[in-house]
Amino acid sequence: MLELIKKMIGDKKEYKQQMARVEALPEDYRFVFEKIHGYMWSFAVGDGSDMLKIQHELIELFEASAADSKHVLDVTGEDVVGFCDELLRGTKMWTDNFRKKLNRDMMNKLGRGDESK
């Protein structure tokens, strides 16, 4: 239990540090980051450590791109949702269980699944 509490405190500290770095970004980068942040965290599952890692990588990308004077949409592309989905590829999301259940229910009903699962 103590280890879990330490991890939670550490994650909270890391999150606050990351958000402080976001505040230092140019306004257009902050705006896009905040929109991406809201989108990606709406899919978070578990303790959020996967999202913290992705968020860290996104901040580093935005910091480097801003330092190179790139326009934020030159980094993300105009399909920002597509950019987000690519960031989240391979990350566990809360919707995964619903997808699995739907497929399992269809296969079970249509006689192709294992009823015991």
N, C-alpha and C positions, 0 to 999 in steps of 0.2 A: 504494500500500500504506500509506503514511504517513497519508493521508486516512482510510482505513478504520480504522486504529488510533485516530486522533483521535476519529472518530465513536463508536467503541466505548467509549472512555474517557468521552466526553461523555454518552453514553446511560447508562452505569453511574452516573455522578455524578448525573444527573437522576433516575434510578430511586431512588437512596439518599435524595435530597432529598424525593422524593414519599413514600417510606415513612416518613420522619421526620414528615411532615405527618399521615400516617395515625395514627401513635402519639399525636398530640395530640387525636384525635377521641374523643368519648365511647365507652364500652365497647361499647354495642350497635351503633354505627356501625362500629367497628373489626371486630367479629365479622362483620357483613354484608359489609364490604369484603373481608375475608380470604377469605370464601367465594366472592364474585364474582371476586376476583383469581385464585383457583385455577381457577375455571371458565373465565374468559376466556383465561388464559394457556395453557390446555390446547389451545386452537385456534390459537395464534400460528404465524405462518409468517414466513420470512425473518429479518430482523434485529430484529423486534419493535417497530420504531418506530411502527407503527400502534397497537399495544397501549399503548405509552407515552402516546400522545396521548389515547386513550380513558381510560386510567387517570387522567391529569391532569384530564380533564373530570369524571370521577366523583368525584375527591377534592374538586374545587371545589364540585360539587353537594352533597356530603355536608357540607363545611365550612359552606356557606351555610345548609343545612337545619338543621344542629345549632345554629347561631347563632340561628336562628328558633325553636328549641325544638320542632321537628317530630319526631315519632316516625319512626324510620328506615323502617318499613314503610309509612308514609304517603308516603314518597318513592319507594320501589321498587314498592309494591303487594305484595300477598301472594304473587303469582306472581313470585318473584325470578328464576327461570330465564327467564321471558318478558321481564323487565326486562333481563337480561343479553343475551338474543338480540337485543333491540332496540338495545342499545348496540353490538353487533357487526355490525349490519346494514350491508352494503356494505364490510365489512373483509375482506381476503383471509385465508382460513383454510387450513390444511393439508388439510382435507377437500375443498376445491374440486377438486383434481386427481382425486380418487376419483370425485366426482360426474360430472365431465366424461367420465372414462374409462368409467364405467358406461353413461352415455347413448350415448356413441360406440359402444361394443361392442354395445349392443342394436340401434342403428340399422344398424350394419354387418351384424350377423347376420340381421336381418329385411329386408335389401335396400334400406334407405332411406338409408343413409349413404354417405359417400365413403370407400372402403376405403383410400385413401392417407393419411388423417389419422392 
